[in-house]
């Protein structure tokens, strides 16, 4: 008996090394690991636990509680604890239940994370950007965007309640876990939606609750799945906003129009529960019939008129007024105004009715054509001047056009157009009135006879004829004259004003002065007549030479003309102003003068 004691009290070197190695091995395996322990005593707020070491360890009772609930412990219960140190300064083992649970949870959570399984946890605190969740010992972060499918204002009802979560991210080295409640709800909702969609059929009539209203429609809760009630399917009439028909929280009866099995979107309708007002629409509104309606909407291209609830027709902007073109419809009619319209076209398949507003009013083109046959004289202000003519305002708010070619018999259209100004009152004659094409042709020159018409005095004009001219305008290049008794105008160039160059001056003449000239050109097609004073002088000289002398008689041209004038004075008995005497010419000079006159002619 003494030998063993001596052996223990004084172990050999080998025995001491073996004991030390055994002690170190035991300590290394247990520290930092989860070990089994037995509760040997419960003292106030701590539990005394024996883990098989020389001394026991103490753990606060609150570490055994879960989610704020007190722990139900008894002496003799076996628990898992985390061995931090075998012995502290007080000679006790340092143990932790929280770290043991955390280690257990991490191991279990990693397995579920890899398998993609859900975990159960409790939201117990609010932190910046989200919440903290207790996953049976492991603390995870729940972002605010992952709490619910839609943003929620009050999270109080979700606190301290066990509920499922999906692990999004895990990092054991950093002790970081991110979970989501939203993904669980979405998955659950998707499963529920699939079940509900499988029970629904197109054409089925069900009840739902208005959950949300947007500008384009309302979302109806069908008991776990939402359907869209588009604004166009709320009523057969035009609905400006869904709030005109439904409100949030209303219970409505709807019909399932379409179900998309891939996206699980459900389209709903209310108007489908009522009779379609477009059935038999062609018989109800025959083409040509007139009726009254209310303007519901005005656009750039026309206005919509409600003929009855659910039935609207369009008045195109071109069918609004006979005279007002290229004008916005809002300047002709207004919203909510009652108007009389005429049915122009009905298309039941496209659900379109074309209406006309101007057809209910008198057509001013037809009225003008009936009251103003061709040849009628009219008078009106010039409303517009274009490069191709004048537009004259007529009765009924319509315009008639005077083409350039119908402005003047003798002037070109461009020149005649310069004589008119916008706003001037102009007389004209109706040439043609086409009510279908809405076109009225007028003429100004037709107010006077055609000077070249058969039987007109001007038609008798011939080259070489002597005519009387009256000066209308004096220009640097010549004279603009009017042929007396012929209602024609002509232009005499400077070179045709006289034989003598010194007398070829337009300023010798004044407006209104009359003189004789000879017609040098007549162009009936171009309506032009050319006259010349120079040609008249040459003709008179030639005639005098022929009657009163010859180039061989030795008489000068002055003598011949003097004799001719004296004879004319004696024959007529009139006082004739004697022209200034010219210097007598020799026989050869007179011959040269005659030859020159013939050459110029």
C-alpha atoms as one frame of an Amber mdcrd trajectory, in Angstrom:
protein
   0.000   0.000   0.000   2.877   2.314   0.742   4.633   1.707  -2.521   1.868
   2.973  -4.718   1.517   6.089  -2.599   5.188   6.707  -2.834   4.926   6.126
  -6.528   2.200   8.678  -6.872   3.802  11.179  -4.593   7.097  10.730  -6.214
   6.471   9.602  -9.812   9.260   8.657 -11.988  10.321  10.860 -14.849   8.479
   8.720 -17.402   5.302   8.625 -15.377   5.314  12.399 -14.959   5.736  12.917
 -18.679   2.854  10.579 -19.430   0.569  12.332 -16.941   1.496  15.753 -18.342
   0.831  14.657 -21.880  -2.516  13.182 -20.882  -3.462  16.370 -19.069  -2.464
  18.594 -22.009  -4.271  16.376 -24.490  -7.504  16.475 -22.461  -7.305  20.228
 -22.089  -6.627  20.847 -25.795  -9.552  18.695 -26.882 -12.045  20.338 -24.583
 -11.251  24.051 -24.590 -13.011  25.911 -27.408 -15.411  23.027 -28.000 -18.946
  22.101 -27.049 -19.056  19.511 -24.249 -21.750  17.725 -22.318 -22.455  18.926
 -18.795 -24.814  18.089 -15.948 -26.661  20.618 -13.821 -25.663  19.854 -10.227
 -27.263  22.909  -8.629 -29.326  26.018  -9.327 -28.415  29.033  -7.248 -30.516
  32.176  -7.690 -29.735  33.318 -11.271 -26.977  30.827 -12.136 -26.747  27.138
 -12.837 -23.809  25.082 -11.554 -22.692  22.601 -14.205 -20.279  19.712 -13.934
 -18.466  18.952 -17.155 -16.134  16.278 -15.709 -13.308  18.595 -14.709 -11.803
  19.156 -11.293 -14.168  22.055 -10.688 -17.643  23.005 -11.908 -18.618  25.998
 -13.989 -21.342  28.585 -13.571 -23.679  29.852 -16.317 -26.362  32.577 -15.866
 -29.859  31.227 -16.218 -30.748  33.896 -18.820 -28.425  32.168 -21.288 -30.740
  29.191 -21.245 -33.750  31.303 -22.181 -34.943  31.439 -25.804 -36.379  34.571
 -27.350 -36.911  36.232 -23.985 -38.674  33.235 -22.476 -37.226  31.913 -19.134
 -35.503  28.541 -19.177 -37.126  25.483 -17.568 -34.151  23.755 -15.892 -33.854
  21.144 -13.182 -30.971  19.615 -11.276 -29.702  16.610 -13.114 -30.549  17.956
 -16.597 -27.866  17.349 -19.185 -26.995  20.335 -21.351 -24.478  21.259 -24.008
 -22.111  24.024 -23.024 -19.127  25.718 -24.567 -15.856  25.257 -22.685 -13.927
  28.486 -22.934 -11.303  27.727 -20.268 -10.639  24.736 -18.032  -9.856  26.952
 -15.039  -9.910  30.676 -14.380  -8.290  32.707 -11.619 -10.932  31.536  -9.172
 -10.317  27.903 -10.010 -13.648  27.468 -11.844 -14.313  26.273 -15.389 -15.440
  29.031 -17.735 -18.577  27.831 -19.577 -21.124  29.440 -21.939 -24.516  28.214
 -23.023 -24.946  30.974 -25.652 -21.744  30.069 -27.443 -22.660  26.389 -27.319
 -26.036  27.130 -28.836 -24.408  29.384 -31.426 -21.987  26.689 -32.478 -24.800
  24.180 -32.710 -26.915  26.634 -34.689 -24.133  27.500 -37.125 -23.513  23.838
 -37.844 -27.222  23.196 -38.353 -27.773  26.392 -40.351 -24.890  25.617 -42.685
 -26.455  22.280 -43.502 -29.840  23.900 -44.232 -28.223  26.731 -46.209 -26.492
  24.214 -48.454 -29.743  22.282 -48.871 -31.741  25.495 -49.559 -34.135  24.766
 -46.708 -36.000  27.330 -44.650 -35.071  28.077 -41.050 -37.158  29.321 -38.152
 -36.282  32.464 -36.272 -37.580  35.329 -34.212 -37.272  39.048 -34.952 -36.188
  40.534 -31.611 -34.604  43.922 -32.325 -34.491  46.817 -34.776 -31.132  48.001
 -36.119 -30.017  50.427 -38.795 -31.250  49.276 -42.183 -33.247  46.330 -40.857
 -33.749  43.939 -37.957 -31.903  41.218 -35.989 -33.233  37.687 -35.966 -32.493
  34.931 -33.481 -32.027  31.648 -35.333 -31.952  29.432 -32.240 -28.751  30.962
 -30.912 -27.261  32.445 -34.066 -27.988  36.119 -34.709 -28.824  37.041 -38.310
 -29.525  40.308 -40.097 -32.868  40.898 -41.826 -32.736  43.863 -44.300 -35.755
  46.147 -44.289 -36.470  45.361 -47.952 -36.683  41.646 -47.148 -39.334  41.884
 -44.426 -42.381  41.680 -46.700 -43.431  41.638 -50.321 -44.705  45.191 -50.021
 -43.336  47.882 -47.697 -45.016  47.772 -44.282 -45.179  50.622 -41.829 -45.676
  48.739 -38.563 -43.440  45.739 -37.870 -44.652  45.411 -34.274 -46.947  42.428
 -34.944 -43.999  40.508 -36.425 -41.687  40.980 -33.425 -40.948  38.047 -31.063
 -42.975  35.631 -33.149 -41.438  32.443 -34.599 -41.656  32.499 -38.376 -39.813
  31.002 -41.327 -36.864  32.674 -43.066 -34.644  31.917 -46.020 -30.867  32.237
 -45.606 -29.439  34.456 -48.327 -25.820  34.609 -47.194 -23.550  32.977 -44.554
 -19.966  33.756 -43.509 -18.910  31.753 -40.416 -15.488  33.326 -40.193 -17.019
  36.792 -39.904 -20.091  35.582 -38.069 -22.388  37.107 -40.681 -25.813  35.710
 -41.641 -28.354  37.478 -43.882 -31.918  36.147 -44.026 -35.100  37.037 -45.913
 -38.731  36.750 -44.974 -39.883  38.174 -48.305 -38.542  35.257 -50.369 -40.494
  32.844 -48.171 -43.677  34.877 -48.657 -43.122  35.085 -52.405 -42.570  31.369
 -52.639 -45.619  30.734 -50.524 -47.654  33.184 -52.555 -46.475  31.603 -55.790
 -47.598  28.196 -54.547 -50.897  29.654 -53.424 -51.320  31.546 -56.691 -50.737
  28.355 -58.643 -53.410  26.609 -56.621 -55.878  29.488 -57.086 -55.122  29.902
 -60.803 -55.689  26.167 -61.286 -59.199  26.603 -59.882 -60.085  29.623 -62.001
 -61.414  29.562 -65.557 -61.887  32.216 -68.220 -65.455  33.498 -68.250 -65.947
  32.676 -64.586 -67.723  35.310 -62.473 -66.286  35.828 -58.960 -66.247  38.443
 -56.249 -63.207  40.347 -55.124 -62.115  43.348 -53.116 -60.550  46.465 -54.641
 -57.011  46.459 -53.276 -55.350  49.310 -55.164 -56.247  51.903 -57.816 -53.911
  53.285 -60.489 -54.412  55.580 -63.482 -54.846  52.604 -65.803 -57.046  50.370
 -63.677 -57.669  48.683 -60.324 -56.163  45.590 -58.673 -58.755  43.182 -57.287
 -57.904  40.708 -54.514 -59.445  37.371 -55.471 -58.561  35.672 -52.207 -54.796
  35.312 -52.325 -54.159  36.434 -55.865 -54.616  39.808 -57.553 -56.279  40.442
 -60.880 -56.162  43.613 -62.986 -59.395  45.354 -63.856 -58.332  47.654 -66.685
 -60.066  50.996 -67.047 -61.332  50.034 -70.518 -63.090  46.983 -69.054 -64.899
  48.841 -66.276 -67.802  50.134 -68.355 -68.967  50.308 -71.951 -68.854  54.095
 -71.719 -65.659  56.147 -71.619 -64.102  56.185 -68.119 -61.566  58.954 -67.492
 -60.263  57.486 -64.203 -60.975  54.175 -62.399 -62.090  56.076 -59.286 -65.268
  56.996 -61.214 -66.365  53.361 -60.988 -64.667  51.723 -57.957 -63.012  52.704
 -54.673 -60.433  50.957 -52.511 -62.145  48.437 -50.241 -65.212  48.000 -52.454
 -66.481  44.484 -53.002 -67.112  44.013 -56.714 -68.321  41.239 -58.948 -66.028
  40.677 -61.914 -65.643  38.295 -64.812 -62.347  36.606 -65.659 -61.431  37.663
 -69.191 -57.970  36.124 -69.608 -55.571  33.973 -67.593 -51.888  33.781 -68.498
 -50.606  30.486 -67.076 -46.965  31.475 -67.544 -47.041  34.842 -65.780 -50.168
  33.960 -63.749 -51.664  37.308 -64.645 -55.423  37.566 -64.534 -57.411  40.149
 -66.519 -60.830  41.047 -65.160 -63.835  42.943 -66.460 -67.056  44.449 -65.163
 -68.656  45.646 -68.384 -68.710  42.058 -69.663 -71.447  41.360 -67.098 -73.729
  43.816 -68.912 -75.291  43.675 -72.368 -73.092  44.930 -75.184 -74.653  48.161
 -76.479 -72.889  47.669 -79.842 -75.044  44.681 -80.731 -77.348  45.672 -83.611
 -75.730  49.094 -83.760 -76.028  49.369 -87.564 -79.814  49.039 -87.397 -80.054
  51.398 -84.456 -78.024  54.148 -86.124 -78.447  53.924 -89.925 -76.215  55.974
 -92.184 -77.715  59.395 -92.880 -79.760  59.558 -89.702 -79.513  62.620 -87.492
 -79.425  62.509 -83.717 -78.153  64.371 -80.669 -75.223  63.467 -78.437 -72.883
  64.857 -75.797 -69.243  65.728 -76.467 -67.116  63.603 -74.096 -63.580  64.190
 -75.334 -61.769  66.533 -77.731 -58.493  65.658 -79.467 -56.354  67.236 -82.178
 -58.007  65.092 -84.841 -61.627  65.417 -83.781 -64.191  65.043 -81.007 -65.933
  62.019 -79.455 -69.688  62.213 -78.986 -71.609  59.850 -76.706 -74.800  58.726
 -78.409 -75.855  56.497 -75.517 -74.040  54.984 -72.504 -71.251  52.854 -73.954
 -71.611  54.036 -77.555 -69.461  56.860 -78.872 -68.863  58.211 -82.346 -66.060
  60.358 -83.735 -66.515  63.669 -85.516 -63.350  64.052 -87.541 -61.978  67.567
 -87.747 -62.670  67.600 -91.501 -66.387  66.986 -90.825 -66.884  69.830 -88.352
 -67.271  72.921 -90.519 -67.822  73.737 -94.170 -65.592  76.782 -94.039 -63.216
  76.513 -91.048 -60.265  74.429 -92.181 -57.110  73.502 -90.283 -58.560  74.639
 -86.965 -58.506  72.844 -83.607 -61.846  71.143 -82.803 -61.861  72.839 -79.398
 -62.479  76.174 -81.128 -65.671  74.865 -82.710 -67.244  72.769 -79.936 -66.565
  72.168 -76.232 -66.684  69.229 -73.828 -70.132  68.390 -72.359 -71.818  70.328
 -75.171 -74.898  68.746 -76.722 -74.625  68.699 -80.507 -76.686  67.436 -83.421
 -74.755  65.086 -85.693 -75.335  62.955 -88.755 -74.222  59.324 -89.050 -71.731
  58.980 -91.905 -70.442  55.423 -91.425 -70.968  52.502 -89.012 -68.439  49.679
 -88.518 -69.762  47.175 -85.914 -66.658  44.960 -86.118 -64.237  47.765 -85.314
 -66.847  49.369 -83.043 -66.552  52.686 -84.828 -69.143  55.263 -85.823 -68.164
  58.216 -87.997 -70.237  61.324 -87.419 -70.559  64.646 -89.178 -71.350  68.005
 -87.667 -71.281  70.187 -90.772 -73.789  67.907 -92.510 -76.493  69.167 -90.123
 -75.890  72.718 -91.355 -76.581  74.322 -94.713 -73.801  73.773 -97.206 -72.714
  77.306 -98.219 -71.168  75.974-101.435 -74.461  74.470-102.539 -76.358  77.590
-101.488 -73.969  79.856-103.385 -74.125  77.715-106.527 -77.927  77.789-106.415
 -78.156  81.566-105.923 -75.262  82.593-108.153 -75.260  80.859-111.525 -72.369
  81.511-113.935 -72.430  85.095-115.180 -73.669  86.561-111.878 -71.842  89.673
-110.743 -70.579  89.684-107.132 -68.539  92.002-104.941 -66.379  91.148-101.947
 -63.165  91.952-100.084 -59.816  90.431-101.054 -59.014  87.969 -98.243 -55.749
  86.692 -99.604 -53.340  87.276-102.469 -51.236  84.387-103.707 -48.852  83.857
-106.565 -51.629  82.350-108.664 -54.480  84.751-108.001 -56.870  86.495-105.612
 -59.242  85.014-103.035 -62.411  87.037-102.593 -64.735  86.644 -99.603 -68.293
  85.621-100.498 -71.593  85.072 -98.693 -71.654  82.175 -96.226 -68.027  82.555
 -95.185 -66.612  80.944 -98.325 -64.007  82.212-100.796 -63.888  82.452-104.541
 -60.688  82.581-106.571 -59.755  84.891-109.419 -56.954  83.300-111.376 -54.139
  85.426-112.777 -55.367  84.832-116.292 -58.775  86.267-115.398 -57.612  89.618
-114.019 -57.065  91.728-117.163 -57.549  91.349-120.926 -54.388  93.145-121.905
 -51.993  92.976-118.946 -50.083  89.919-117.860 -51.363  88.251-114.692 -48.253
  89.197-112.690 -48.550  92.847-113.683 -52.283  92.972-113.072 -51.841  91.392
-109.619 -49.769  94.387-108.510 -52.835  96.613-108.789 -54.641  94.826-105.926
 -54.200  94.931-102.149 -55.536  92.731 -99.386 -58.795  94.131 -98.035 -59.780
  95.933-101.234 -63.359  95.455-102.418 -63.380  93.876-105.854 -66.165  93.296
-108.334 -66.093  90.043-110.270 -68.292  87.692-112.242 -69.004  84.036-111.401
 -67.389  81.755-113.969 -68.047  78.358-112.314 -69.371  77.088-108.964 -68.531
  73.444-108.097 -70.161  72.533-104.749 -68.676  69.011-104.670 -65.104  70.228
-105.026 -65.944  73.322-102.958 -64.459  75.537-105.631 -65.760  78.819-107.056
 -64.005  80.402-110.036 -64.374  84.142-110.530 -63.222  86.584-113.182 -62.550
  90.306-113.156 -61.734  90.904-116.797 -65.012  89.251-117.796 -66.811  92.324
-116.421 -65.748  94.092-119.653 -66.104  92.771-123.201 -63.247  90.940-124.769
 -61.610  93.571-126.948 -60.598  90.919-129.462 -63.958  89.173-129.551 -65.679
  89.008-132.907 -67.690  92.154-133.452 -65.641  94.231-131.021 -64.021  97.412
-132.361 -60.574  96.108-131.534 -61.150  93.071-133.699 -61.055  95.374-136.741
 -57.591  96.683-135.967 -55.065  95.983-138.671 -51.441  96.778-139.257 -51.002
 100.272-140.726 -54.316 101.567-139.360 -54.271 105.032-137.880 -55.537 105.254
-134.277 -55.878 107.890-131.564 -53.949 107.277-128.341 -54.295 108.761-124.870
 -51.309 108.849-122.515 -51.904 106.758-119.391 -48.414 106.827-117.897 -45.092
 108.423-118.783 -42.000 106.289-118.189 -38.314 106.679-118.994 -38.515 103.879
-121.527 -41.606 105.188-123.292 -45.320 105.852-122.994 -48.133 103.658-121.747
 -51.152 104.604-123.814 -54.793 103.673-124.225 -56.330 103.291-127.672 -59.373
 105.527-127.769 -62.587 103.744-128.781 -60.857 100.359-128.556 -60.462  99.721
-124.797 -56.926  98.500-125.309 -53.612  99.572-123.889 -50.247  99.562-125.539
 -46.730 100.724-124.918 -44.762 103.036-127.243 -41.010 102.770-126.897 -38.769
 105.863-126.937 -37.494 104.998-130.405 -41.086 105.043-131.717 -41.980 108.480
-130.318 -40.546 110.413-133.293 -38.359 110.218-136.405 -36.002 112.787-134.984
 -33.806 111.599-132.169 -34.087 114.940-130.444 -37.854 114.464-130.224 -37.700
 110.903-128.790 -38.295 112.166-125.267 -41.237 110.799-123.199 -41.304 113.964
-121.078 -42.666 115.858-124.115 -46.005 114.224-123.341 -48.321 114.474-120.363
 -50.853 112.094-118.879 -54.195 112.514-120.625 -52.663 113.992-123.780 -53.997
 112.561-127.039 -52.191 112.024-130.329 -52.381 109.865-133.430 -50.205 106.843
-134.176 -50.065 103.914-136.555 -50.723 100.281-135.628 -47.515  98.344-136.208
 -48.524  94.963-134.728 -51.734  93.060-133.961 -51.443  89.764-132.046 -54.936
  88.550-131.125 -53.629  85.407-129.469 -51.262  87.310-127.190 -53.780  90.187
-126.991 -51.160  92.741-127.880 -51.299  95.780-130.175 -48.200  97.784-131.122
 -48.431 101.460-132.136 -45.811 103.998-133.247 -45.702 107.789-133.785 -42.516
 107.435-135.793 -44.219 105.092-138.242 -47.050 107.620-138.621 -44.609 110.400
-139.478 -42.859 108.211-142.032 -46.187 107.191-143.548 -47.384 110.822-143.769
 -44.149 111.908-145.401 -44.283 109.088-147.863 -47.884 109.909-148.717 -47.077
 113.609-149.199 -44.171 112.819-151.480 -46.367 110.510-153.508 -49.144 113.093
-153.956 -47.358 116.429-154.280 -43.976 115.822-155.713 -41.249 113.426-156.517
 -37.621 113.216-155.890 -36.889 114.133-159.500 -38.960 117.363-159.659 -36.299
 119.458-157.977 -38.717 120.495-155.185 -37.540 120.113-151.609 -39.388 118.070
-148.999 -40.333 121.288-147.193 -41.921 122.634-150.348 -43.899 119.453-150.822
 -45.157 119.403-147.256 -45.991 123.123-147.421 -48.060 122.611-150.499 -49.828
 119.653-148.959 -50.694 121.598-145.862 -51.946 124.582-147.891 -54.202 122.359
-149.941 -55.544 120.668-146.858 -56.290 124.051-145.352 -58.140 125.199-148.404
 -60.135 121.988-148.688 -61.229 121.773-145.087 -61.379 125.452-144.278 -59.901
 124.645-140.893 -57.171 126.462-139.163 -54.160 124.269-139.197 -51.119 125.127
-137.172 -48.219 125.437-139.511 -45.221 123.361-138.664 -41.854 125.066-138.410
 -40.255 125.422-141.786 -37.332 123.207-142.346 -34.250 124.091-144.302 -34.700
 123.392-147.984 -33.107 120.260-149.200 -31.566 119.548-152.491 -32.930 117.061
-154.873 -30.400 114.471-153.799 -31.134 115.056-150.083 -34.867 114.544-150.681
 -34.152 111.297-152.443 -31.998 110.150-149.553 -34.778 111.052-147.094 -37.331
 109.009-149.024 -34.982 106.036-149.214 -34.360 106.287-145.482 -38.088 106.366
-144.733 -38.678 103.290-146.846 -35.824 101.479-145.092 -37.172 102.317-141.620
 -40.642 101.218-142.629
